[in-house]
Amino acid sequence: MKHKKIDNYIAGQLRPPASGDYLNNIEPATGKAYSLVPDSDERDVELAVQAAGDAFPGWSKTPAAHRARVLTHVADLIDENLDALALAESVDNGKPLTLATSLDIPRSAANFRFFASSVLHFRSESHATDNTAINYTLRNPRGVAGIISPWNLPLYLLSWKIAPALAVGNTLVAKPSEITPMTASLLANLCIEAGLPDGVLNIVHGTGPKVGAAIVEHPAVPTVSFTGGTITGQEIARTAAPLFKKISLELGGKNPNIIFADADIDTAVRESIRSSFANQGQVCLCGSRIFVEQAIYDQFILKFVEETKRLKIGDPLESDTNQGALVSQVQYAKVLSYIDLAQTEGGRILCGGERPASLSARCQDGYFIEPTVIVDLPSNCRINQEEIFGPVVTITPFATEDEVATYANSTDYGLSASVWTKDVGRAHRMAERIDSGTVWVNCWMLRDLRVPFGGMKHSGVGREGGEEALRFFTEPKNVCIKIPES
Ligand code: NDP
């Protein structure tokens, strides 16, 4: 069968890669290629940077209200094409169609809508310096920005960067993960339909080492916004630092999920299932380390394992599926190797840990792993320290706030945490003590687009979201005007 070829989106045109080469795009649920993604290289990046540079003077001088209208139009088109986009995301990524329909795609539209509106309320500062001068800050767009995004929430994370960057007047070269290129390719069509001027957004598909690296190295790209793994983030920082580029890095996580004995246990179990296994555990915010206060440890485990076993794993396109496929063969092998390591490190698997026994004929070669619950591991072992990024959680008992705060902060990561308790004082104490960019109390992944989002320690540099994002994509320039003496 001839597979559909995805195109790059450069200077307003859909075009093949300069090399003429394509990579197979695999459907994770079947393990089979179903489309072809451009294997672009630095020649395509060069064209895209050129196009973005040409478009910059016009777009940056376009009134904010007009830019906002175009971005709102993109949001409307995402909403209108919800079903097609959700299907594309589910097939590309292996996630349940219900999740893509209820979360990823609506949130992508929300990103465009939110930043289209917030740019209209973007403030800059002014300072009266005694009676001698007025200082005011001009915030100009920085030029051509490079946007590099991962495969786990493909359209959502891409739009989270594209929308603020465009809203304040930058032009862009974006590289989605080549493992999940389909929704970005559909977005290109929607941008054309919405009337986004040629060259304002350019999307170059291909691999990190060829396309991603060429964007980061390009001298005409002064801003790089990256979401992905910590190792890749280090590489990007190494390249960007001597070129004095402004970078934002949203990286990995190994997030603690802390349950105190006074928590509402049924809610904590239900939401911990979600925070452990949503998108097969492939969300940077997943709470992959659960800590439970000793007094309710046995009770929690009983309920948690019982609920985990109820999750239906299988074809992502079926409406009652809770757990789809992992995104790729590489990710599948990596997660299985961690499950082996857990046993070597002395862990006891309470459920999961295997490929499911019964899968539909269509999914026989897909990358499925049962949701896996592991206990009896020390907090400093590799399983409790390294990001697995799959449907694997550990559960560890604790006795005191001090002990659990030490466990929570014992990794190199610091992206997010959840704390479950009815004691308001304890919630505040824990929130203050945990080293992470976000602390959720009695909830998980409850998002407000206005709040600063990002990680501490090896989970990232900088913050996205709300005004932080608009500020990131602008260059502040102070203008000092002396007030003449009368
Ligand atoms: P990677 O770091 O492997 O890839 C992210 C992106 O970077 C991909 O588009 C990738 O291309 C590209 N890339 C790879 N190498 C380079 C390079 N040398 N120069 C420039 N770009 C490069 O991450 P994954 O795609 O595997 O995503 C999973 C990771 O993302 C997890 O660690 C997860 O925690 C993190 N993440 C963080 C979030 C946050 O907000 N903090 C949110 C979501 C995910 P290619 O696909 O070709 O490799």
Residues whose N, C-alpha, C, O or C-beta is under 5 A from the ligand:
A	BS01	NDP	I148 S149 P150 W151 K175 P176 S177 E178 I179 G206 T207 G208 P209 G212 A213 T227 G228 G229 T230 T232 E235 E250 L251 G252 G253 C284 S459
